[in-house]
């Protein structure tokens, strides 16, 4: 499970970097679609990794208490990744409204 959690953390970090790179472009309401498309792609990767990670917990005969803990970790990481997609949608809306 640790490897999947690390993969999700990597996706979260990459999405956060995309947001950080898009933010300065808001000043001139410049096109940020490159960043938002990448964030959406990363969010889809996060969804896939989460599904696979949770499925693997149940496939490996792991202690139920450990399964519950890891499932919670995976879901919280996925929620954070989902939040980056929400931020990307807001940023895109700002650019569209002001262009």
Backbone as JSON Lines, residues from 0, in Angstrom:
{"i":0,"aa":"X","n":[0.81,-1.22,0.0],"ca":[0.0,0.0,0.0],"c":[0.84,1.27,0.0]}
{"i":1,"aa":"X","n":[2.04,1.17,0.59],"ca":[2.89,2.36,0.67],"c":[3.23,2.89,-0.72]}
{"i":2,"aa":"X","n":[3.49,2.0,-1.66],"ca":[3.85,2.43,-3.01],"c":[2.7,3.2,-3.67]}
{"i":3,"aa":"X","n":[1.48,2.72,-3.48],"ca":[0.33,3.42,-4.06],"c":[0.11,4.77,-3.38]}
{"i":4,"aa":"X","n":[0.32,4.83,-2.08],"ca":[0.19,6.11,-1.37],"c":[1.24,7.09,-1.87]}
{"i":5,"aa":"X","n":[2.45,6.61,-2.1],"ca":[3.49,7.47,-2.64],"c":[3.14,7.94,-4.05]}
{"i":6,"aa":"X","n":[2.56,7.06,-4.85],"ca":[2.14,7.45,-6.2],"c":[1.07,8.53,-6.14]}
{"i":7,"aa":"X","n":[0.12,8.39,-5.22],"ca":[-0.91,9.41,-5.06],"c":[-0.31,10.73,-4.58]}
{"i":8,"aa":"X","n":[0.64,10.67,-3.66],"ca":[1.31,11.88,-3.19],"c":[2.06,12.55,-4.33]}
{"i":9,"aa":"X","n":[2.67,11.77,-5.2],"ca":[3.37,12.32,-6.36],"c":[2.37,13.03,-7.28]}
{"i":10,"aa":"X","n":[1.21,12.43,-7.52],"ca":[0.18,13.05,-8.36],"c":[-0.28,14.36,-7.73]}
{"i":11,"aa":"X","n":[-0.51,14.35,-6.43],"ca":[-0.94,15.55,-5.71],"c":[0.11,16.65,-5.84]}
{"i":12,"aa":"X","n":[1.36,16.3,-5.67],"ca":[2.44,17.27,-5.78],"c":[2.51,17.85,-7.19]}
{"i":13,"aa":"X","n":[2.39,17.0,-8.2],"ca":[2.44,17.46,-9.59],"c":[1.27,18.4,-9.9]}
{"i":14,"aa":"X","n":[0.08,18.08,-9.4],"ca":[-1.08,18.94,-9.62],"c":[-0.9,20.28,-8.92]}
{"i":15,"aa":"X","n":[-0.36,20.25,-7.72],"ca":[-0.11,21.5,-6.98],"c":[0.91,22.36,-7.72]}
{"i":16,"aa":"X","n":[1.93,21.74,-8.31],"ca":[2.91,22.48,-9.11],"c":[2.24,23.15,-10.3]}
{"i":17,"aa":"X","n":[1.32,22.45,-10.95],"ca":[0.61,23.03,-12.09],"c":[-0.21,24.25,-11.66]}
{"i":18,"aa":"X","n":[-0.84,24.17,-10.5],"ca":[-1.59,25.32,-9.99],"c":[-0.64,26.48,-9.73]}
{"i":19,"aa":"X","n":[0.49,26.19,-9.1],"ca":[1.46,27.24,-8.79],"c":[1.97,27.91,-10.07]}
{"i":20,"aa":"X","n":[2.14,27.15,-11.13],"ca":[2.61,27.72,-12.39],"c":[1.51,28.51,-13.1]}
{"i":21,"aa":"X","n":[0.27,28.12,-12.9],"ca":[-0.84,28.82,-13.55],"c":[-1.16,30.15,-12.87]}
{"i":22,"aa":"X","n":[-0.94,30.24,-11.58],"ca":[-1.35,31.43,-10.81],"c":[-0.78,32.74,-11.37]}
{"i":23,"aa":"X","n":[0.51,32.83,-11.68],"ca":[1.03,34.1,-12.19],"c":[0.37,34.53,-13.51]}
{"i":24,"aa":"X","n":[-0.13,33.6,-14.27],"ca":[-0.76,33.91,-15.56],"c":[-2.13,34.56,-15.36]}
{"i":25,"aa":"X","n":[-2.69,34.45,-14.16],"ca":[-3.99,35.08,-13.91],"c":[-3.9,36.6,-13.95]}
{"i":26,"aa":"X","n":[-2.74,37.13,-13.63],"ca":[-2.57,38.58,-13.58],"c":[-3.0,39.22,-14.9]}
{"i":27,"aa":"X","n":[-2.61,38.63,-16.01],"ca":[-2.99,39.18,-17.31],"c":[-4.14,38.42,-17.94]}
{"i":28,"aa":"X","n":[-4.79,37.57,-17.17],"ca":[-5.88,36.73,-17.66],"c":[-5.45,35.97,-18.91]}
{"i":29,"aa":"X","n":[-4.23,35.45,-18.85],"ca":[-3.68,34.7,-19.97],"c":[-4.25,33.28,-19.98]}
{"i":30,"aa":"X","n":[-4.12,32.64,-21.12],"ca":[-4.62,31.27,-21.27],"c":[-3.87,30.34,-20.31]}
{"i":31,"aa":"X","n":[-4.64,29.59,-19.54],"ca":[-4.05,28.63,-18.62],"c":[-4.51,27.22,-18.93]}
{"i":32,"aa":"X","n":[-5.08,27.04,-20.12],"ca":[-5.66,25.73,-20.45],"c":[-4.63,24.61,-20.41]}
{"i":33,"aa":"X","n":[-3.38,24.92,-20.77],"ca":[-2.33,23.89,-20.69],"c":[-2.25,23.33,-19.27]}
{"i":34,"aa":"X","n":[-2.31,24.21,-18.29],"ca":[-2.2,23.8,-16.89],"c":[-3.45,23.05,-16.43]}
{"i":35,"aa":"X","n":[-4.61,23.57,-16.8],"ca":[-5.85,22.93,-16.33],"c":[-6.05,21.56,-16.98]}
{"i":36,"aa":"X","n":[-5.65,21.42,-18.23],"ca":[-5.75,20.11,-18.89],"c":[-4.84,19.11,-18.17]}
{"i":37,"aa":"X","n":[-3.64,19.55,-17.81],"ca":[-2.71,18.66,-17.11],"c":[-3.25,18.29,-15.73]}
{"i":38,"aa":"X","n":[-3.84,19.25,-15.04],"ca":[-4.42,18.96,-13.72],"c":[-5.55,17.95,-13.86]}
{"i":39,"aa":"X","n":[-6.38,18.1,-14.87],"ca":[-7.47,17.14,-15.1],"c":[-6.91,15.75,-15.4]}
{"i":40,"aa":"X","n":[-5.85,15.69,-16.18],"ca":[-5.22,14.4,-16.48],"c":[-4.67,13.77,-15.21]}
{"i":41,"aa":"X","n":[-4.02,14.58,-14.38],"ca":[-3.47,14.09,-13.12],"c":[-4.59,13.59,-12.2]}
{"i":42,"aa":"X","n":[-5.7,14.3,-12.18],"ca":[-6.82,13.88,-11.34],"c":[-7.35,12.52,-11.8]}
{"i":43,"aa":"X","n":[-7.41,12.33,-13.11],"ca":[-7.84,11.03,-13.63],"c":[-6.86,9.93,-13.24]}
{"i":44,"aa":"X","n":[-5.56,10.25,-13.28],"ca":[-4.55,9.28,-12.81],"c":[-4.77,8.95,-11.34]}
{"i":45,"aa":"X","n":[-5.05,9.99,-10.55],"ca":[-5.31,9.77,-9.12],"c":[-6.5,8.87,-8.89]}
{"i":46,"aa":"X","n":[-7.56,9.07,-9.67],"ca":[-8.74,8.2,-9.56],"c":[-8.37,6.74,-9.84]}
{"i":47,"aa":"X","n":[-7.6,6.55,-10.91],"ca":[-7.21,5.19,-11.3],"c":[-6.35,4.54,-10.23]}
{"i":48,"aa":"X","n":[-5.36,5.28,-9.74],"ca":[-4.46,4.74,-8.72],"c":[-5.25,4.39,-7.46]}
{"i":49,"aa":"X","n":[-6.18,5.26,-7.07],"ca":[-6.99,5.01,-5.87],"c":[-7.81,3.74,-6.02]}
{"i":50,"aa":"X","n":[-8.47,3.59,-7.17],"ca":[-9.28,2.38,-7.4],"c":[-8.42,1.13,-7.31]}
{"i":51,"aa":"X","n":[-7.26,1.17,-7.98],"ca":[-6.37,0.01,-7.97],"c":[-5.83,-0.27,-6.57]}
{"i":52,"aa":"X","n":[-5.49,0.8,-5.84],"ca":[-4.93,0.64,-4.5],"c":[-5.95,0.02,-3.55]}
{"i":53,"aa":"X","n":[-7.18,0.51,-3.59],"ca":[-8.21,-0.03,-2.71],"c":[-8.52,-1.47,-3.08]}
{"i":54,"aa":"X","n":[-8.58,-1.76,-4.36],"ca":[-8.83,-3.15,-4.8],"c":[-7.73,-4.07,-4.31]}
{"i":55,"aa":"X","n":[-6.49,-3.61,-4.36],"ca":[-5.37,-4.46,-3.94],"c":[-5.41,-4.75,-2.44]}
{"i":56,"aa":"X","n":[-5.98,-3.83,-1.66],"ca":[-6.1,-4.08,-0.22],"c":[-6.96,-5.3,0.05]}
{"i":57,"aa":"X","n":[-8.01,-5.45,-0.73],"ca":[-8.95,-6.54,-0.51],"c":[-8.49,-7.84,-1.17]}
{"i":58,"aa":"X","n":[-7.57,-7.73,-2.11],"ca":[-7.07,-8.92,-2.81],"c":[-5.97,-9.65,-2.05]}
{"i":59,"aa":"X","n":[-5.32,-8.95,-1.15],"ca":[-4.11,-9.51,-0.53],"c":[-4.32,-10.12,0.84]}
{"i":60,"aa":"X","n":[-5.54,-10.24,1.32],"ca":[-5.78,-10.85,2.62],"c":[-5.16,-10.1,3.78]}
{"i":61,"aa":"X","n":[-5.14,-8.78,3.68],"ca":[-4.55,-7.95,4.73],"c":[-5.53,-7.86,5.91]}
{"i":62,"aa":"X","n":[-4.98,-7.72,7.11],"ca":[-5.78,-7.55,8.33],"c":[-6.82,-6.44,8.12]}
{"i":63,"aa":"X","n":[-8.08,-6.68,8.47],"ca":[-9.15,-5.7,8.23],"c":[-8.88,-4.32,8.82]}
{"i":64,"aa":"X","n":[-8.24,-4.24,9.97],"ca":[-7.93,-2.93,10.56],"c":[-6.92,-2.18,9.71]}
{"i":65,"aa":"X","n":[-5.98,-2.89,9.16],"ca":[-4.98,-2.27,8.28],"c":[-5.67,-1.82,6.99]}
{"i":66,"aa":"X","n":[-6.57,-2.63,6.48],"ca":[-7.33,-2.26,5.27],"c":[-8.07,-0.95,5.51]}
{"i":67,"aa":"X","n":[-8.73,-0.83,6.64],"ca":[-9.5,0.38,6.95],"c":[-8.59,1.59,7.0]}
{"i":68,"aa":"X","n":[-7.44,1.46,7.64],"ca":[-6.5,2.59,7.74],"c":[-6.0,3.02,6.37]}
{"i":69,"aa":"X","n":[-5.56,2.05,5.57],"ca":[-5.02,2.39,4.24],"c":[-6.11,2.94,3.34]}
{"i":70,"aa":"X","n":[-7.3,2.38,3.43],"ca":[-8.41,2.88,2.6],"c":[-8.67,4.34,2.93]}
{"i":71,"aa":"X","n":[-8.64,4.7,4.2],"ca":[-8.84,6.08,4.62],"c":[-7.73,6.98,4.07]}
{"i":72,"aa":"X","n":[-6.5,6.52,4.14],"ca":[-5.37,7.29,3.61],"c":[-5.56,7.53,2.11]}
{"i":73,"aa":"X","n":[-5.87,6.47,1.38],"ca":[-6.07,6.6,-0.07],"c":[-7.2,7.57,-0.39]}
{"i":74,"aa":"X","n":[-8.29,7.47,0.34],"ca":[-9.44,8.35,0.08],"c":[-9.11,9.8,0.38]}
{"i":75,"aa":"X","n":[-8.36,10.05,1.43],"ca":[-7.99,11.43,1.77],"c":[-7.04,12.03,0.73]}
{"i":76,"aa":"X","n":[-6.1,11.23,0.26],"ca":[-5.22,11.71,-0.8],"c":[-6.03,12.0,-2.07]}
{"i":77,"aa":"X","n":[-6.97,11.14,-2.38],"ca":[-7.82,11.35,-3.56],"c":[-8.66,12.61,-3.41]}
{"i":78,"aa":"X","n":[-9.16,12.88,-2.21],"ca":[-9.93,14.11,-1.97],"c":[-9.06,15.35,-2.21]}
{"i":79,"aa":"X","n":[-7.81,15.29,-1.78],"ca":[-6.9,16.41,-2.0],"c":[-6.63,16.61,-3.49]}
{"i":80,"aa":"X","n":[-6.47,15.51,-4.21],"ca":[-6.26,15.6,-5.66],"c":[-7.51,16.16,-6.33]}
{"i":81,"aa":"X","n":[-8.69,15.72,-5.89],"ca":[-9.94,16.26,-6.42],"c":[-10.02,17.77,-6.19]}
{"i":82,"aa":"X","n":[-9.52,18.23,-5.06],"ca":[-9.54,19.66,-4.75],"c":[-8.68,20.45,-5.73]}
{"i":83,"aa":"X","n":[-7.59,19.86,-6.2],"ca":[-6.76,20.57,-7.19],"c":[-7.53,20.75,-8.5]}
{"i":84,"aa":"X","n":[-8.34,19.75,-8.85],"ca":[-9.16,19.88,-10.06],"c":[-10.2,20.98,-9.86]}
{"i":85,"aa":"X","n":[-10.75,21.07,-8.67],"ca":[-11.73,22.13,-8.37],"c":[-11.07,23.5,-8.5]}
{"i":86,"aa":"X","n":[-9.86,23.64,-7.99],"ca":[-9.11,24.9,-8.12],"c":[-8.88,25.22,-9.59]}
{"i":87,"aa":"X","n":[-8.49,24.22,-10.37],"ca":[-8.26,24.43,-11.81],"c":[-9.53,24.94,-12.49]}
{"i":88,"aa":"X","n":[-10.67,24.37,-12.13],"ca":[-11.93,24.81,-12.72],"c":[-12.24,26.26,-12.35]}
{"i":89,"aa":"X","n":[-11.95,26.64,-11.12],"ca":[-12.18,28.02,-10.68],"c":[-11.26,28.96,-11.44]}
{"i":90,"aa":"X","n":[-9.98,28.6,-11.56],"ca":[-9.03,29.45,-12.29],"c":[-9.47,29.62,-13.74]}
{"i":91,"aa":"X","n":[-9.89,28.55,-14.35],"ca":[-10.36,28.61,-15.74],"c":[-11.57,29.54,-15.85]}
{"i":92,"aa":"X","n":[-12.47,29.46,-14.89],"ca":[-13.63,30.34,-14.89],"c":[-13.25,31.8,-14.76]}
{"i":93,"aa":"X","n":[-12.26,32.09,-13.94],"ca":[-11.79,33.47,-13.78],"c":[-11.25,33.99,-15.1]}
{"i":94,"aa":"X","n":[-10.45,33.2,-15.78],"ca":[-9.88,33.63,-17.06],"c":[-10.99,33.87,-18.08]}
{"i":95,"aa":"X","n":[-11.94,32.95,-18.14],"ca":[-13.03,33.08,-19.12],"c":[-13.87,34.33,-18.84]}
{"i":96,"aa":"X","n":[-14.18,34.59,-17.58],"ca":[-15.0,35.76,-17.23],"c":[-14.3,37.07,-17.54]}
{"i":97,"aa":"X","n":[-12.98,37.07,-17.49],"ca":[-12.24,38.32,-17.64],"c":[-11.53,38.45,-18.98]}
{"i":98,"aa":"X","n":[-11.83,37.59,-19.91],"ca":[-11.14,37.72,-21.21],"c":[-12.08,38.26,-22.26]}
